[in-house]
Amino acid sequence: MSTPDTTGGHGNDRDTEAGRRVEKGGGQGHDAATNEQPLLRSERIWSFRKFSGMNITFSIATWAFLQGGAVAAFVGAKAAIASIVIGYGISVLLVSLAPCIPTAKYGFEMFYGLRSIFGPRGIKVIMVVIAIELAAWVALLGITVGHSATNVADSLTGSSWATSSAVVTIAALIAIVLSWVLLSKGPERVGRVGDIAAPVLVAITVAMLVMIFTKVSVSELFAAEPLVPMENKHLAFMIAVELNIAGGFAWYPAIGNLARLTNTPRASFWPNMLGLFAASSFAAIVGAFAALTLGSDDPTVWMIPLGGAVLGILILAFIAFANLTSMVTQAYSALMVTLGINTSIKKIPWVLLTALFLVPVGVICLFPGFLYDSYGRFLTWVATLMAPLCAIQLVDFFILRRRRIDLRQLYADVGVSNYTYWRGWNPVAFGALALGVATYVTMLHPVSYEPNPGFQYLGASLPSFLVAGTSYLLGTVLINRPAGRGGYRPVPEPASAQRDSRSPAATR
């Protein structure tokens, strides 16, 4: 038995403690960090320093360089810097507030906490979609490791394996097996790897920047044309900004469950500024510079031309290794989502469960070009859902609930819990989410990637965020709260009305 404090701490008052106690559960091989029950402070494994190291490690993975390469397709160096700082600055701030603060405050599994918004049954629909998206991220990272490994092999042997999708797939599958070895040991082992990898990755990124400027001058770099120039420079810049906003929102489904393992809400927030914002922005900017210098948006082909054969191979090999930690963090979040969809699988030992999850990831890797060559469109699909989802959680937790969630009600059964809404579903939340998704698609088509009128002034993620958040706020105030659904505090009556209700005339 354990005692989570619903104010975010762990109180010493015995009566309060007994009233807020939630039964701990879990299957064979599942420790506290792999359980959906609230974590006590003593069960949380990451301090500010450790979470910062972990954050920087998976921020300076190859996807940060992929991000820079994607931006360089639309804008030059100066605009790339501005778009990355603006885009990441906006979305990382929002993602660091929701879901990180709620999960760090209460210690609950991120998507289990969203039962208070979508209902105990409704949230499972969201979780299925998120699990698929996270599996795709793991596959994308595995494919990136595969490309890195084959480029290293080509340089050492003089072969051309990097052009073979079959060889890339084999290398990606090996990366998945290695990530399973790490994941099966639990998130604490990954944190130890992060402590070592973070400073080395920062040093590698700085070294890349130095090597870029040994090949081109600052003036030459800033004069370089985008890889795919557009006539409308303003529209090109807005597409680059949107790519980076989407890149920040893409952290939403993974970062919450990682923040859950931190020992304070402060330790869950500020490391994101160091990692998801500062480190990712720096790596993406360096990636954009490399793409503009070498004329390629593929980060796995940059290192050897930049550093020469020996140094380039060493850098590429280490980045491939560091990508394994990013694969594990995404897979861990996906597994927590999967456990929430079907709690009966908790009976499966953790080692076996992690292996079963990585099987469909391996299937995706059989088609390495499907994700790797469409990174920008993949980001768009992710942001289509993540931007409105983040908005709804922010509005619910910070405005409507005033940063308070009833843990006992969160873990109660459908029909008993105040978060049951209508038979376990909250139609207001799904309606707001649908409006947010529709707004995004209206502004930027996720398949053709063609912007619609208004995009060059507003983008797509932010209108989607604002529409979803506003509609959820209005729907809750006008529908759920008056109907007594969702456990929202009733709006207090004016003092004059309370006095009138106590008067003799009012009681007749």
ZADO-19565 format. One record per residue: x, z, y of N, C-alpha, C in turn. Coordinates in pm, whole numbers, plus 50000, padded with zeros to 5 digits. Atoms other than C-alpha are relative to their C-alpha. Example, Ala and Ser with C-alpha at 12.3 -4.5 7.8 and 13.67 -1.06 7.14 Angstrom:
// ZADO-19565
500895000049881512305078049550500905000050120;499184999449881513675071449894499235007350109;
// end
This chain:
// ZADO-19565
500865000049881500005000050000500895000050124;499235000549877501244992650352499085000650118;500804996149885500094999450700500304991950124;499775007549878500094971850961499165005350115;500684995449880499184983151310499394988250071;500665011549939496614960151471500394998150145;499495002649865498264964451809501364993649996;498725006950013501414948951670501135009149959;498954991050043503444980051597499625006549870;500324992450121503435004651311499935014650040;500204986749944501965036851434500275011149902;499744988350083502665071651307498755008649981;501224992250012499155084951348499364997449864;500455001950139497885090950996498574994849992;501375004850006494195085751070499934985350037;499985014049960494845053251253500624991549889;499305007150107497215043050976499074997649882;500895001550115494655049150706498894990250030;501085009049966491985029950894500424985650008;499535013749985494184999250930500774995149878;499215003450117495654998150584499414987949929;500405011950073495544965050398500725000049867;499424999950133496114962650025501054989149985;498975010050027499374945149938499754993749865;500155007250126499244919049669501134990449982;498985010150023501364891749520500244998349854;499755003050139502244874949200501445002749961;498674997850054505284877048987501014991550076;498965007549931508414867149175499744997950147;500315001749858506814869249519500345012850075;499694988249920508454893049765499154999950125;500844998549881507034903950098499994987550086;499915011749913508264873150282499274988049945;500755011250058506374850450042498585004449965;501334994850024503104869550059499194998650127;500815002149880500174863250292499565013150065;500374987249943499624900450348500885003450120;499194996549881500824915550681501315006749961;498694994350026504504924250686500245012150089;499554988649922505744958250795501324996450070;498735002549933508684959751033501175000849901;498914998250097510864971550744500124988249905;499995011550090509944940150548500444987250070;499635012049925510974915950822501524998650003;498585001950032514384900550770500824994450116;499245006649894515294884251103499925007650131;499884994249866516484901251420500074988650101;499845010249896516844883051753501214991249969;498785007750024520394872651661499854990949879;500125008150121519574860751310498994988750018;500995010649980516464841651416500534989550098;499385009649909518444825751699500924990549923;499115008350081521064813651452499234990449912;500825008450085518414800651215499324989150082;500705009249912516564784251502500924988750044;499045010149955519644766251630500374990849885;499615008050115520534754751279498994989149971;500945010650033517284737151206499564992050121;500255008149881517024725151566501004988650011;498995010449995520314706151549500144993849862;499995008050122519354688851228499954985350042;499985014249968519374651051205498774995750075;501205004749930515824649551337500165001150152;499734999749856517114660051681500724987350042;499335012649971519424629951669499044988249983;501045010250014516534608851538499144999350126;500794999349879514584620651840500714992850114;499245006649895517344609452074500064985049981;499995014350027517574575651903498674993550033;501325005449969513824570751937499794998850151;500135000349854513964579252309500814988650060;499135010649948516864555052364499414986149981;500665013150016514654526752242499214996250124;500885002649886512554530252559500665001750136;499434996949868514744544452837501515000949991;498564998349990518334546352957500405014650004;499444986550012520554577052978499365010050094;500564990649903519254592853299498555003549967;501414997650034515594588453204499885007449867;500034992950128516394600752851500175015050022;499794985949971517734633652988498735006250058;501194994649935514684638553210498835001049903;501145000050091512144629352942500145010749892;499774990050104513734652152682499795014150054;500154986749941513934682352911498545002850035;501414998049964510384677353042499145001449876;500865000050119508824669452705500165012349914;499754988150081510494696952505499635012750077;500304988149921510114721652792498535003749995;501454997550001506324718052795499545004649863;500574997350132505584717352425500635011949930;499354988550066508164742752305499495013250059;500574987949939506834768252556498655003249938;501344997950056503294763452424500075004249853;499874996750142504384764552060500625013849981;499384986750010506474795852125498995011250027;501054990249976503364813652250499025000549883;500885000850117501064801851973500624989949905;500464988050070501514807951687500995011549993;498934990350024504724828151725499625014350038;500324986449956503434857951924498995006849906;500934993350092500394865051698500635003649866;499454997150132502344862151372501075010850007;498974989649988505244883451498499385013550032;500654987449963502894909551643499365006749880;500764994250111500784914151331500674998149863;499325002250127503034900451055499194992549897;500785007350099500284879950891500534985849983;499675014050023500814845950737499264991650101;500515007349885500234820351011498604994449978;501285006650020497364800850860498935009649949;500984989550032495754832050718499465005950129;500454994949871495624844051076498994990850067;500945009549940493754812351175498615000749938;501364997350049490824824350963499125005450113;500774994349889489794842551281499484989150093;500445011149915489334808351447499114990349924;500735010450074488164783551183499105005649892;500784994050107486594808150940500774999749869;499254999150126487834817850590499934987449916;500125012450077486544785650435500464988050081;499645011349917487044762250726501504998050013;498565001349980490734769850761500664992749884;499395006650116491404756150412500084984950019;499935014349971490614720950533501224997150086;498835001649913493214724750807501285001849919;498804997050077495694739050559500394988649906;499695011550087495434709450323500724989250079;499385010249914496254685450606501415004250040;498694995149957499124707350726501004999749885;499105000150116500584710550375500534985949974;499575013950019500674672650344501014996050107;499115003449889502294669250686501385006549982;498734993150020504964695350605500784993949883;499345006850112505694678350273500654987150047;499435012349945506244646050466501275002950081;498804996249924508714664050698501165002849906;498944997050096510674677050400500554987149941;499575012850054510744642050255500844992250100;499255007049896511904627350587501425005450011;498674993949994514794652050600500824996549876;499305003750123515664644850238500504985650005;499605014049986515734607550310501174998850097;498905000049904517974614350610501305004549935;498824995650075520364633650388500484988949908;499645011250087520244604250148500754989250074;499295010049918521244580050424501395005050037;498704994449963524044603350534500964999549882;499154999750119525374607250180500474986049961;499615013650038525344569950110500984993950101;499035004849901527144562550437501385006149977;498734993750035529814587650340500624993149879;499505006650122530104571649996500514985950030;499555013549964530344536950149501365000350068;498734999149928533184547850376501155003749906;498954995750093535104563950090500344989449896;499805009550111534644536049835499994985450044;500085013849955534144504950049498814992649944;501205006350057530774498449885498944998250107;501115002049906527414490550048498725006349946;501154993250059525114516049887498945003550104;500954995949897523494525150220498914989750021;501025010449984521634492150216499024999749883;500864999850118520044500149879499015011650010;501014989449992516764519349900500025008749874;499954992450125517174529649535501085010650005;498904990449992520524546349602499675011050101;500424990149901519164563449914499005009749938;500994991650067516244576249705500675010049905;499294991150093518604590349440500705011250076;499324989849919520644608149707498995009750061;501044991449944517434621449866499475009649894;500484991450109516264634849529501015010949967;498964989850020519594652649484499905010550109;500164990549889519074668249829498805009149975;501194991850028515624680149720500325010649895;499614990350102517104696749412500855011150061;499164989949935519724714249626499185009050091;500864991749914517074725849872499155009449914;500744991150090515094739649577500865011949959;499104989050037518134760149475500035010450111;500024990849887518234775249825498645006850014;501344994849978514464779349854499615010249893;500364990950109514154796549516500605013850020;499384987049971516404824349650499285007550111;500764993549894513974831549934500574997150137;499585003349865514194827850313501205007950051;498864992149953516804855350352501314992949972;498795007450033519424834150174500224988650099;499905010949903518654805450410500505005450134;499544994049876519174828750705501505002150001;498554998050008522704836550583500734986750021;499415013249978523474799350570499934996450147;500175003049859522114796250923501045006850087;498994992749922524534822651052501324992450004;498755007650006527414800450941499844986350063;500185013949960525964766251014499754998350149;500405001649859524644772651367501184997350092;498895002749908527974775851553500744987149969;499315012350037529504747051356499224987950051;500825011049953526564724251441500084998350151;499845000749855526844732951809501344993550033;498675005749976530564724951795500024985149969;500055014150036529854691851620499294991950108;500755007249896527324681951885500854998550126;499105000849884529784690252164501104989749973;498955009650035532474670351979499474985750007;500615013349990530094640551953499944995450146;500105003449858529564641752329501384996050055;498645003349956533324641952389500424986349947;499615012850060533814612852148499274988350065;500745010649931531094592852324500714996050129;499375002949872532894596052656501454995349987;498715006650022536174585052499499814985149977;500305014150024534444551952424499384993150121;500635005749881532424546752742500145009950115;499974991349883532594560053095498585004550032;501324995149961529734579253254499204988750066;500705010949931528894549453476499544989349902;500395009950101528864525853177498835004949916;501104994350079526634549252978498704999650079;501224999649919524154553353263499494986050036;500425013949973524114515453314499474993149874;500435006350126523304508652946498494998349997;501425002950011519944492452882499405006849877;500664994850120517394507752642500114990149885;499875008650117517504494252289498884989749993;501145009349996514054478452335499435000550141;500424999049859513674472852711498544995750021;501375003449961510184472052864499994996350149;500115003949859509154455453189499485011450086;500594988849926507064485253297500845012649976;499084988850017509744511953347499275013450000;500744987349995507234539053435499295002549867;500674998450129505254532753115501025003649892;498954996850097508484533252915500415014750010;499634986049981509374566953067498925009349945;501094991650050505934581352986499955000049848;499925000350146506284569752626501115009249951;498894991250037509644587452609499625014750017;500464986349979508124619252757499045004149889;500994997150105505254617252508500685002349865;499254998150124507714613352219500585014149992;499384986850000509414645552323498985011350001;501074990050010506194664852382499525000849856;500425000250141505114653852034501055006649912;498944993750078508514664551900499965015150007;500154985549988507974699652035498795005249925;501214995950071504424701951901500174999149848;499795001550144505704690751562500525012849934;499524987350055507254725451524498865009649969;501094990450011503824741951533499745005049858;500374994950132503044743651158501095007749929;498904993250069506494756551061500465012550071;499344989249926507624779651338499245013149991;500784987850006504764804551304500375008949883;499654992150118505644815350953501445004750004;498634995249981509304817751049500015011850097;500094989049903508444839351350499415012549938;500594988650071506444861551116501075009249941;498934992550063509744872750967500895007150101;499214993349897511114885451300499485014250022;500374985949992511094922351382499265003950128;500784997349880509514919951730499454986950055;500485012349935507364895051925501044993850093;498965005449911510234891852174501034992149920;499045007050085512574882051891499424987249943;500635012350048510044855451789499914989550109;500215009349889509794839852136501314994150054;498815004849929513214837652302500944991749915;499175009150081515154823052006499494985649999;500525013749990512814793152035500524993150126;499455005849878514074788052388501464995849979;498615003450029517644788352256500104988549900;499925010050106516934766751952499134987950023;500925011349991513814745251977500104992850133;499885006649870514334738952348501454996350033;498645002849951518004742552450500824992049899;499185006950100519724732552125499444986449964;500615012950034517214705452034500154990050114;499865009049885517294691152387501424994750010;498615004249992521074690552391500344989849892;499715009150111521274674152047499284986650019;500745012449978518574648852137500644991750110;499325007249891520364639852462501284993549948;498795005750060523634635052272499624988449908;500475010950086521674614152020499634987750078;500365011449915520284592352296501254993250054;498755005749951523784587852441500704991949890;499355007050111525144578252098499284986949969;500775012150028522314553452040500264989250105;499755009649892522884537052379501434994649994;498605004250009526654535952322500244990449885;499745007850121526544521551971498934989649971;501045010050018523334501352000499195001649873;500774997350123521644517951701499265013250014;500774987649994518894544051673500115008049870;499844993150129520024554851323501185009750009;498904990349982522054587351352500985000549885;499094999450113523554583651006501124989650007;498945010049987525644554051122500865002550124;499244997349877527014570251441501355006549974;498894990750008529534595151311501344993249974;498725006350034532184572651160500514991250115;499515007449883532334548151456500455009150114;499624990949893532534578051691501285007749970;498894991050032535034600151508501074994249913;499045005650094536904576151284499635003749858;500384998550140536864575850907500015014549953;499884986550056538114610750824499075009850070;500834990549926536484630951101498524996449991;501385004450008533314610151091499355003749867;500534996450134532904615750717499775015049991;500154985450005533464653350754498765004450078;501164996349917530894655751035498714995949930;501215004950065528354634650848499655008449877;500234991850119528814655250532499455013750038;500484986749961528334688250716498584999350054;501375001349949525224676050899499024998149885;500855001650118523814665050565499745013549934;500164986650057524444700150432499075008650086;500854992049912522864716250739498544995749992;501375004750014519804694550689499295006849884;500624993050112519234712850363499275012650048;500654987949950518454744650559498704996450072;501235004349934515914725350767498944996249898;500945003350108514334711950449499385012749944;500494987650059514044747450319499015007050094;500924993449908512414761050637498644993050001;501265007350003509794733650631499285002249867;500614997950131509224737850258499435014049986;500504986250005508854775550296498655001050071;501264999749926506144770850559498904992949922;500995007450079504404745050342499535008149879;500384991850115504464768650045499075011450041;500894989549952502894796450249498614994450027;501305006549979500154772250349499314997749865;500565002850132499664762249985499485012649933;500464987350057499414798549876498695004450062;501244996449934496674803450133498834991549958;501085008850045494684773550007499425004949869;500444995650132494554786849654500835012249960;499254987650024495574823349612500295002349852;499764997850143495394821049231501384995349958;498685004850040498714802349227501085010450028;499024989449982500404834649336500485005649866;499584995250132500544842448965501194992149947;498885008250043503084814548927501305005850058;498724994949947506694827048958500504991150115;499575007149879508254817449291500924988249969;499055010750035511044796849130499254987749951;500775011250054508534775448943499104993950107;500905004949895506134773049238500754991050098;499225008349909508864759749466500334986549938;499695012650068509784733649207498774990949996;501225007950006506164722449171499674993950136;500285005349867505794718549547500894988150033;499055010549965508894696749573499814987249919;500275012350078507594672149311499354989250087;500565010649914505254653449555500954995950113;499005003749900508054654849814500944989449943;499165009950065510214636149566499314986649985;500765012650011507454610349518500054992350132;499925006649869507454603349893501374993750020;498645005249984511214598249877500234987149921;499895012750072510644569249637499804988150094;500245010549901509674549549949500725004050130;499224994349889512504558650190499764993550135;500215006749872511684532650455498675003350064;501364997449951508064544150492500005009650117;499934990249893508904574350708501194997650092;498765000549923512474568550819499974989150106;500035011149905511804535250988498815000750096;501174998749913508604547551157499925014150058;499934986249953509744580451306499075002450119;500834998149882507974575651641498525000649967;501425000050039504624567351482499655012549920;500234987750076504994596451242499825011950094;500144989549901505504619751539498634999550067;501305001549936502364605651698498885005449912;501024994850092500274613151391500045015349997;499874985450002501654648551388499395006150126;500484994549873500934654751758498504998450015;501455002249991497414640751720499235012449956;500654987850049496504672351528500595012650061;499344987749959499094697651647499705003950144;500254996749859498454695152022498665007250017;501274992749985494724704252003499955013049920;499994987750081495354729851727500725011250074;499264990049921497924747751942499165004950117;500844996349886495524747352239498905009749959;501104991550048492684762752039500505014049969;499474986750032494884791051913500405007550126;499644993549876496254798252259498795005750072;501214995649931492784800352410499375011749925;500664989550079491434821552124500755013250010;499244987550007494274846852107500235006250137;499594994549872495314850652470498845001750099;501104999349904492034844752657498785006849941;501254994850055489084851752430500185013549931;499804987450074490534879552211500955009550072;499094991749921492994892952470501085006349913;498854996550086495784894352210499705011049900;500364990050102493894916251963499254993349886;500655005050120492954907051606499765011949907;500344989350093491204930251361500494996249861;499425003650129493354929251047499055002649885;500934997050108490714945850830498974988849986;500985010950005488194918850924500644986849958;499305012450035490784891450883500114998649849;499805000450145491284900650517498735003249922;501274997250068487634908650440499424987249942;500625011450067485504885950221499014992850091;501025007649929483204858650348498675007349991;501274992949997479904873850453500155014450044;499724986349957481534907550519500814999850130;499125000749884484164897550773499254995650125;500545004649871483284894151142500444985850032;499515013549977485234861651125499354989949906;500705009050090482754846050882499374988250074;500725010149921480994826451161498754995649922;501145004950077478494804250973500484996549860;499635002050140479104807750597501494996549983;498565002150013482864808050651500544988550082;499595011449919482974779050897499685002650147;500254999249857483304778051275499844985950056;500205013749951481724745251396500544997950141;499465001549864482844752151754501484996249994;498585003050013486514751751647500224985749951;499845013550052486104719851447499554989650102;500435009149896484204703551730501064998350108;498955000749900486934712351979501214992349947;498885007250060489594699651739499724985049995;500375014250006487714666751691500084993650139;499925005349864487424662252068501454998150044;498585001249966491144668652109500654988149931;499435011350074492064643651836499494986850060;500585012249942489684617651984500644996850135;499355002149871491264622652327501394994149982;498665005350025494734616552187499934985449961;500125013950047493674584852006499554990850113;500465008049886491944572852322501164996650093;498885002249909495164576552521501134992049936;498905006850069497654564052260499604997549855;500435003350136496734545551941501105003749901;498954995350090498594562351654500504989649899;499585010350096498784530851438500774988950072;499345010949927499594502951684501015005250101;499144993649900501374527351920499854993550137;500285006349871499764509152211499315010050092;500654990849906498984530752516498794993750065;501225004649935495554527852673500035003850147;500014996749856494654529353044499965015150023;499914985849971495524563353186501195006849937;498864993750069498384570252946501215001150092;498794999949918501074561153198499965010650110;500114989249901499784588853427499845013849935;500344987250061498664615853181500675002449866;499514998450135500314609152847498845001249902;501044998450101498384617452530499875014449952;500044986450054499334652152405499345009950096;500534990249905498524671052724498514998350025;501465001349991495044655752775499305005249874;500574995050126494354663052407500005015249999;499874985549993495584698852456498945006050092;500944994649901493444704652766498554998449957;501385002350045490274689252621499645009549887;500284991150114490534709152296499875014450046;500034986149956491314742052470498775003150085;501154997749913488594738452734498694999749923;501245000950077485904727652490499835011949906;500104988250086486764756452256499605012350081;500354988849913486574781252542498514999750035;501415001249962483194768252656499085002049880;500844998750119481804765552304499915014349952;500014986050043482814801152221499155008650093;500734992149901481404815552543498504997149997;501415004149993478144795852524499285001049865;500665000450133477504795852146500395012049914;499594989850097479584819451931499805014250051;500094986449949479744849952155498555004650015;501404995449992475974851252238499355001849863;500584998950135475194845951868500645011149919;499344989150072477484874651769500874995149886;499165005950106479714851751561501475000350040;498575000749977483464854951531500665012950042;499394987249965483984891451621500505000950142;499584999149860484374885051993499315011750067;500584988749929483834914352221498884995050090;501095004249910480484911952401500405001450146;499724999149858480644905452771499315012450056;500624987849948480074939252944498964996950107;501045001949900476904941753148500465005350135;499694994549868477184946853524499565014550011;500304985849985477124983153634498565002250043;501384998549953473774977953810499014998649887;500905002150114472184965153491500015012249908;499914988250084473504995353299499225011650060;500774989249937471995019253557498514997749984;501435003050016468665000953539499525003149859;500414997750140468665004053160499845014949971;500134985650023469035041753190498845006150079;501074994549917466205045553441498755002449918;501234997250075462855060053328499124987749983;500865011750010461115027053402500454990749887;499505009150100463395008353168499735004949860;500214994550134462615031552877498545000849962;501444998950031458845029252899499584989049904;
// end
